[in-house]
Amino acid sequence: MAHKFEIYKDKAGEFRVRFKYNSEVMFSTEGYASKSGAKDAIASIKKNAPDAEIEDNA
């Protein structure tokens, strides 16, 4: 698969999600106290992002 969500624990012990495309990190989230919080973030992104607008400030 060319893209995936990855849950990991940062140095502070918080759970974070990063989205990778072709092994390159495209973005990562804020830290969550629990793994379930990170999983909820993934579910929210999947549900709410398909119609996200593009804002070009260039």
Summary of the structure (lengths in Angstrom):
residues: 58
radius of gyration: 12.6
end to end distance: 31.9
largest distance: 36.9
contacts: 112
relative contact order: 0.19
helix: 24%
strand: 34%
